[in-house]
Amino acid sequence: MLDKVCMNTVLHIILLFEASYSYLTRASTLHVVYLVNILFVTFQMEMQLSVPFETDRLARIAYDALRVDPEPPRSGLQKRLDVDGDVLKVEFRSESAKSLRVGVNNFFESLKLVVNTQERFDPQR
């Protein structure tokens, strides 16, 4: 029974990320590369995103804009951001699929806003 529940959770999360990815790429030229790692040994779920930008500067601007929005403590979600050259790396950890889904969805909304703002107002584009 547990394996069936876990497998349904994995499929639900992967489908959600694919839908978010499609929505984001229709709205901008950003390409998102994502890796999904779900660990069921301790019922801790983890997801890592690698978001490439055109330049190091744009990745740093996105990092600075997104890092100031912490997750609420009651959500049970931990988010860690880092920049490696022109790639923004994001790691999410949660104990429940629901909080992981909500947190990643909110992150994609914020990321979309940052990318659209960069496309519209960046003088060096």
C-alpha positions, 0 to 999 in steps of 0.5 A: 500500500505504501509503495502505491501511495508513494508512486502516486505522489511521484507521478503527481509532482512530476506532472505538476512540474511539467505543467509549470514548466510549460506555462513558464516557457510560453510566457518567456524565453527562459529554459528551466532544467529540473531534477526531481529527487524524492526520498522516501526513506525518511519521508523527506521530499527534495527537489532541485532546480537548475535555472540557466540565464543568459548571463551571470549578472541576470542570474545574480539579479534573479537570486537577489530578488528571490532570496528575500522571500522566505517560506513561512515556518508553518509550511514545513518547506525549506528553500535554499538558493545559490548561484553558480555562474549563469545558473540559479540553483534552488533546492526544496525540502519538505515532509509533505507532497502538498507543501512541496507542490505549493512551495514550488508553484509559488517559486515558479510564479515569482521566477516568472515575474523576475524573468518578465521584469528582466526582459522588459526593463533590463537596459543591457538586453 
